[in-house]
Amino acid sequence: MLKNKRGITLIALIITIIVLLILAGVTVPMLIDNNGVVNKSITAKKSTQYADEEEKIQEAYIISATQKNKDEQFARFEKEIENKFASDARVQINEDGTYTVIMLNGNEHTVGEQINDAPTVKETILSNYDVKVYGYNLDLTGRVSFNIYFQIPEEKFKDGESIRIENPSREENSVLDIDVKKENFKIKTIEGNSYYALRYDLIAKEMADEIKIRAYDGESYDSEEYSTSIKNIGEEIIDKKSCTLELKNYIKALLNYGGYTQEFLNYNTSNLANSGTGIKIEITDSDIEEFRQELEQYEPNLVYNELENTESSINDSVERLRIFKSVLYENYPVFKISFMTNKKDETYRLFFDGKEMKMTETVLGDGIRKTSNMDNMIEIPLEDFYKAFELKIVNSSGEEVLTGTIYFVETYKSIINMADQSKLRKQTFCSGLMLQKAYMELIK
């Protein structure tokens, strides 16, 4: 009976082991190598996680883009990222204006459009004490300004040393001396190196003026002189291959605003800001008419007088209300507001767009008092050119004696609508409106 019992032979066992090894050789790599099931599963999970992060970050960026300026945009973007990821992410702003979100898991996401505001490098020694101009760029906030970047050795931050910025074309306030103290500069990091930055403000007609920069070593201004202009900076940026179409259009609009202003004010007309090749934008009669029609909808419901010597009375409390909106002559759009009253024992407060303004009162005689914000002018961002602002005057009892809405763009509307205004003046105001539109395209 024992002879009839069967078992596994050694040969069969060996064959079984060989088959299992072959199967293992096929199956295990399928599971664990770079293209294996396990790695594919991990990769798919990471891809899904990255896509989910990207979607949330893009959503945060879209929300932040509704803010008025770049500082507020970045602050809102940081807040949105914090709300979505808590402490699992941190945000950095890059030199090209984009934002990078660095995740705790190692993922990095970059959002936003490059604004091409990296400085043009023109490293120049200002003095034998090794103060250098590293470079410069345009201020891209709608101001008529440019930024200057300095390399300043640590030992230079002491009393007696300064940097002089001069516009020889100005009859008044032509010289600006800045003490070499850290609190007078902003720190700008470029490609891992830190530089000390200053912003220099001009007005529209000065865009072609050569601005001179030099260092004072505590004894004399005998250093090398470095000069540039908004016109030169703008043309250099336009010539860069990296210059986007939006930035190019903005710079052209800026230089045209300067050039038309020079012509209108008969200022330095031999060197117009828009005289460079391909810069000049011809503003035709049809362009002026198009702007005129566009501005028709901006009608204030607040009655006020542009001229201070008017005799008309607004109401029993406010004798005369004057609102001056700066055009052409300021670095940045501003409101200047003043009103007069003959109420000797009454005080008034002015609110602009919901915020109380600091006002200065002057006694003019005959019981008339003038209240104005000339020392606290209201800056208007370019993006708010067409915004309806609420203006309100209240008395000491909190009663509203005057309220209504005004637009900054009203002055442009009135000038373009006036039949007795010259074509050049209308072209100049239209160039300001073109600048505003180009700026909106740049920041959107």
Helices and strands as residue ranges (DSSP letters): G 2-4, H 10-32, H 37-64, H 70-85, G 86-88, E 89-93, E 99-103, E 108-111, E 120-125, E 132-138, E 145-151, G 154-156, E 162-166, E 175-179, G 182-184, E 186-190, E 193-201, G 204-206, E 211-216, E 226-228, H 230-239, H 245-265, H 285-295, E 320-325, E 334-341, E 348-352, E 355-356, E 360-365, E 368-372, E 378-379, G 382-384, E 388-395, E 400-407, H 410-417, H 423-443
